[in-house]
Amino acid sequence: MSNSSFEYLKKELSPKVRTIGSALFVAGLIVVVLGYMIDPVRSAYNNIVGLTFLISVGVGSLFLLALEYVVGAVWSTPFRRVTEFLAANIYLIPLLAIPLLLNVNTIFHWTHPEPADKTMINKAPYLNVTFFVIRVALFWLIWLCFYYFISRNSVKQDTSHDQSLTKLNIKLSTIFIPLFAITISFAAIDWLMSLSPKWFSTIFGVYYFSGTVLAALAAGTIFIVLLNEKGYFVKGLSSDHYYSLGALLFAFTNFWAYIAFSQYLLIWYANLPEETTWFIVRWQGSWKIISIGLVFVHFLIPYFGLLSQPSKMNPKRLLWMSGWILFAHYYDLYWMTMPNFGKDGVVLGWIEIGFPLLIIGLIMLVFNFKAKSQNLVPISDPKLKRGIDFRL
Amino acid sequence: MISGKILYSYTGIFDTPDQIIHATEKAVESGYTKYDVNTPYPLHGMDKAMKLKPSKLGYVALVFGLSGTLATLLTIWWMSAIDYPIVIGGKPLFSFPAYVPIVFEVTVLSAAIMTVVSMLFFFFKLPNNSHPLHGTEYMKKVSADKYGISIQADDPKFNESSVKKFLESVHATEIIPIYWDEEEVNHKNKILEPKFIMFLIVVAIITSGVTYFSFNKLMYMVPFNWMMDQPKLSAQQQSPIFADGFGMRQPVAGTIARGSMVYQFKGQPDLAGVKLVNPIPISKESLALGQVKFDIYCSPCHGYNADGVSRLRGQFPNPPSLHSDKVRNWSDGRIFAVITEGQNTMPSYSSQLSFDERWAVINYLRALQRALNAKESDVQ
């Protein structure tokens, strides 16, 4: 059919993005600082939820970026920049990690094992503060490094029109994906699983990964739908593009449920005391409501919300479901982290609101900052035209 | 035009996909409803041009998938919680998590199978394997490199001259009328013929008869019954002989079964060493049995020569040599106590070795010991 020639005119983002972003950021910052002054331990646990959420969106987006290059996807090329901008959140990881590293002794019980506790002494070669800090720094450097080069090549292509940069990025992505698999698994073990250091689950890395991809996809979809409906990209992006995004969200919702259930089923069936503690803690008191709620929030509602074809194509419904899935991922991380702090019942108050506000504000500000200096469409990407013409 | 033939449709042939999409849009605009478009491959944008509604096939999958879910859940619930309740692994009788994989599989299976079946028989009308367009020049062209539209004669707006005019107006390169095959027009539904119905009934009777005969009669005839019919009682079978109806019996009070002697010196190995006497005389048979059992159960740790050199050496606390003075000076009964109850890391072998086998192993061990510490008289 007709080869669409595209026109791209860079439009400035509405100043509202900056205003709302900074308002959320400032409000979140005030709540977080107050929280740290009043109840530092509880705030530190919230900090973990916030940090892992930021890693999910940032590093998950970098993974999606690499995935597009490696598999040669064309449909996502017209709005690949959105994923790139979201991946820039990797820069902010230390901002949330450093307060935790300062509080490492209060939240991670493996930092001070009792001499009589043989299990913990045996785990000490891996779970000790020095190695922990080294891992945190190393993983961050790996992510940052790949983000920096992939994003730089992509932006450079806009002006230099050099198609070999795409090939270079494919090579970088091919190296990044196995590294990502290792780093994200160990990051999940370090930040989330080591909160209850005697418990273990071999599927835990995959569990966190499934949520990571979901969060990155959902965050990306929100920006893509909002911007595309207002014409920030090129013309010709249709419901087929939305459908692909929706289908990926739907697929990873199922993948998450599959992994989450696999973890639960094996532990439930074997009924070993050292494994069941994790779920027993989450079945105590009011945590039971949160645990049962997870099935609905993270699986059933997105599943039926995204099941039909129109719900993947309708921008409004897709937008709602993406927002919901992003919330579900935060809920999931909260469910993983907070029972370690409040063992008797659900901990929910004004302190818990601080980090979500702060992070949403940060993501909006980073997006605004990046969108100011860069094109929203990779105008010289060799795959762009095919991406615009993409039909199911 | 050939008289006497019944017109099925007027078809127009086009050279490019853009033309056919344009023609389809125009056909919809002109109000034709009974028409179809044939292209060599699926065309993007054709669904939109034909204003097709989304396929109903998805709902078939949904309905049959959900009925698979429900049917499986009900079946498992009935079987494991109502009809034959057995506690497995300390779990509740109806333990949902264990059933999820099965329920999931059946859901997928029934949705997939029924989607394909309903697609073939309901949407594609499978038993009907003929169509007026089959075997026409038109079909040959549109399945190779042309694109065609066929407007049917039973369309309420159909009118030969106006359809021709319409096809010309959208620049069809060729306009071909399609007629019903005479056979197809005169075709009668053979399924309802009495002969065919009789045939079906006979086939049904024979099939079910053969099945019934082979599963309910043949299987119980000698020699096909594979010794199924035996007078003995199987585990958990009922027995009319006893008043309480139980086939499985408690032993008579104060008795023990043959071959299941009770070991009387539990926790008293030294007492066993004094009181227990080896009842099995040393013989060729006893030594042979002892060697077999020793090689199976003892040699993995103690070694084939009982010197403690074995393939497991170094992986556990080293198993001791059985040629030490201590073991050589032990009485047969003392060694019997170790085999029966175990010692240190060594577990009990009472479930693997019967009393007689234990004595046979001891006889063989004595032979091994003597081989390493032979007396002058043995050589002669």
Boltz contact constraints between the chains, C-beta under 6 A:
constraints:
  - contact:
      token1: [A, 265]
      token2: [B, 97]
      max_distance: 6.0
  - contact:
      token1: [A, 268]
      token2: [B, 97]
      max_distance: 6.0
  - contact:
      token1: [A, 391]
      token2: [B, 44]
      max_distance: 6.0
